[in-house]
């Protein structure tokens, strides 16, 4: 974050892509879904949203914004048989993450496992899916917010690139 104090444009660009882009598509689809009284919006969020992962404030804020839109829209559109699912996707081992040294040994799903998770979500229509680590961190943040922040800060300080 300290490297971004003078980079508001990065936050705006990230919101344009991850929030307003997804919102534009969804708003374009919803009238037809409402007319047909059937639909399912699946939002691929990030495992970092319930965890509150340091380093990703712009990205996670943009994902969290659409998460909240989805929760509110789900409450408004349920009578039209329109469902919303949020997948808090863990890291996926793709060519996009390959250049990042710190991701080389990080736990990550295969692209096939990520696709299977999406297929299961299409079939089962859960409101949310998150892995065990995300659920644990979400519980920690809810029960002991200060401890959750301290744990995240400790992890941040001892990872490469933190400047500490």
C-alpha positions as CSV (number, residue, x, y, z in Angstrom):
1,X,0.0,0.0,0.0
2,X,2.8,2.4,0.8
3,X,4.0,2.2,-2.8
4,X,0.5,3.2,-4.0
5,X,-0.2,6.4,-2.1
6,X,0.3,8.4,-5.4
7,X,-1.3,5.8,-7.7
8,X,-5.0,6.4,-7.3
9,X,-5.3,5.6,-11.0
10,X,-4.4,2.0,-10.3
11,X,-7.3,1.7,-7.8
12,X,-9.7,3.3,-10.3
13,X,-8.5,1.0,-13.2
14,X,-9.0,-2.0,-11.0
15,X,-12.5,-1.0,-10.0
16,X,-13.3,-0.3,-13.6
17,X,-12.3,-3.9,-14.6
18,X,-13.3,-6.0,-11.6
19,X,-16.4,-4.2,-10.4
20,X,-17.8,-2.0,-13.1
21,X,-17.0,-4.5,-15.8
22,X,-18.7,-7.4,-14.0
23,X,-21.6,-5.1,-13.1
24,X,-22.1,-3.9,-16.7
25,X,-22.3,-7.6,-17.9
26,X,-24.6,-8.6,-15.0
27,X,-27.0,-5.6,-15.5
28,X,-27.1,-6.5,-19.2
29,X,-28.1,-10.1,-18.4
30,X,-30.6,-9.6,-15.6
31,X,-33.5,-8.2,-17.6
32,X,-33.6,-11.4,-19.7
33,X,-33.2,-13.6,-16.6
34,X,-36.0,-11.7,-14.9
35,X,-38.3,-12.1,-18.0
36,X,-37.5,-15.9,-18.1
37,X,-37.7,-16.1,-14.3
38,X,-34.5,-18.1,-14.2
39,X,-30.8,-17.3,-13.9
40,X,-27.6,-17.9,-12.1
41,X,-24.8,-15.3,-11.7
42,X,-21.5,-16.8,-10.6
43,X,-19.0,-14.3,-9.3
44,X,-15.3,-15.4,-9.2
45,X,-14.1,-13.5,-6.2
46,X,-10.8,-14.1,-4.4
47,X,-9.7,-16.1,-1.4
48,X,-8.1,-12.8,-0.3
49,X,-11.5,-11.2,0.4
50,X,-12.5,-13.2,3.5
51,X,-8.9,-13.4,4.5
52,X,-8.1,-9.7,4.0
53,X,-4.8,-10.5,2.5
54,X,-2.2,-7.7,2.7
55,X,-0.6,-6.4,-0.5
56,X,-3.8,-6.5,-2.6
57,X,-5.9,-3.6,-1.4
58,X,-7.1,-2.4,-4.8
59,X,-7.8,-5.8,-6.2
60,X,-9.6,-7.1,-3.1
61,X,-11.7,-3.9,-2.8
62,X,-12.8,-4.4,-6.4
63,X,-13.7,-8.0,-5.8
64,X,-15.5,-7.2,-2.4
65,X,-17.5,-4.5,-4.1
66,X,-19.1,-7.0,-6.5
67,X,-19.5,-9.6,-3.7
68,X,-21.7,-7.0,-1.9
69,X,-23.6,-6.2,-5.0
70,X,-24.3,-9.9,-5.5
71,X,-25.5,-10.4,-1.9
72,X,-27.9,-7.4,-2.2
73,X,-29.1,-8.4,-5.7
74,X,-29.7,-12.0,-4.5
75,X,-32.1,-10.7,-1.9
76,X,-34.0,-8.6,-4.4
77,X,-34.2,-11.1,-7.2
78,X,-34.8,-14.4,-5.4
79,X,-38.5,-14.3,-6.2
80,X,-37.6,-14.3,-9.9
81,X,-35.6,-17.6,-9.4
82,X,-32.3,-15.8,-10.0
83,X,-29.5,-17.1,-7.9
84,X,-26.1,-15.6,-7.1
85,X,-23.0,-17.6,-6.1
86,X,-19.7,-16.2,-5.0
87,X,-16.6,-18.4,-5.3
88,X,-13.7,-17.2,-3.2
89,X,-11.2,-18.7,-5.6
90,X,-7.8,-19.7,-4.3
91,X,-4.7,-19.2,-6.3
92,X,-4.8,-21.1,-9.6
93,X,-1.5,-22.3,-11.1
94,X,-1.6,-20.6,-14.5
95,X,0.8,-18.8,-16.8
96,X,-0.4,-15.5,-15.3
97,X,1.1,-16.3,-11.9
98,X,4.3,-18.0,-13.3
99,X,6.5,-14.9,-13.3
100,X,5.8,-14.2,-9.6
101,X,8.6,-15.8,-7.6
102,X,6.6,-16.0,-4.3
103,X,3.9,-18.0,-6.0
104,X,6.2,-20.8,-7.2
105,X,5.8,-22.8,-4.0
106,X,2.5,-21.4,-2.8
107,X,-0.5,-23.8,-2.7
108,X,-2.6,-23.4,-5.8
109,X,-5.3,-25.2,-7.6
110,X,-4.8,-26.7,-11.0
111,X,-6.8,-25.1,-13.8
112,X,-8.8,-28.3,-14.0
113,X,-9.6,-28.2,-10.3
114,X,-10.7,-24.6,-10.6
115,X,-13.0,-25.5,-13.5
116,X,-14.5,-28.4,-11.6
117,X,-15.2,-26.0,-8.7
118,X,-17.1,-23.7,-11.1
119,X,-19.0,-26.7,-12.6
120,X,-20.0,-27.8,-9.1
121,X,-21.2,-24.3,-8.4
122,X,-23.3,-24.3,-11.5
123,X,-24.9,-27.5,-10.5
124,X,-25.5,-26.9,-6.7
125,X,-26.0,-23.1,-6.7
126,X,-24.4,-22.4,-3.3
127,X,-24.6,-18.8,-2.1
128,X,-20.8,-18.9,-1.3
129,X,-17.9,-21.3,-1.6
130,X,-14.6,-20.8,0.2
131,X,-11.9,-23.1,1.3
132,X,-11.1,-24.1,4.9
133,X,-8.3,-21.5,5.3
134,X,-10.7,-18.7,4.2
135,X,-13.4,-19.9,6.6
136,X,-11.0,-20.1,9.4
137,X,-9.7,-16.5,8.8
138,X,-13.2,-15.2,8.4
139,X,-14.1,-16.7,11.8
140,X,-10.9,-15.3,13.3
141,X,-11.7,-11.8,12.0
142,X,-15.3,-12.1,13.3
143,X,-14.4,-13.4,16.8
144,X,-11.1,-11.6,17.4
145,X,-10.6,-8.8,14.8
146,X,-7.4,-7.4,16.5
147,X,-5.8,-10.9,16.5
148,X,-6.7,-11.4,12.9
149,X,-5.0,-8.1,11.9
150,X,-2.0,-9.0,14.0
151,X,-1.7,-12.4,12.3
152,X,-2.0,-10.8,8.8
153,X,0.6,-8.2,9.7
154,X,3.0,-10.8,11.0
155,X,2.6,-12.8,7.8
156,X,3.1,-9.6,5.7
157,X,6.3,-8.6,7.6
158,X,8.0,-11.9,7.0
159,X,7.3,-12.3,3.3
160,X,9.6,-11.1,0.6
161,X,9.0,-7.6,-0.6
162,X,7.4,-6.3,2.5
163,X,10.3,-3.8,3.0
164,X,10.7,-4.8,6.7
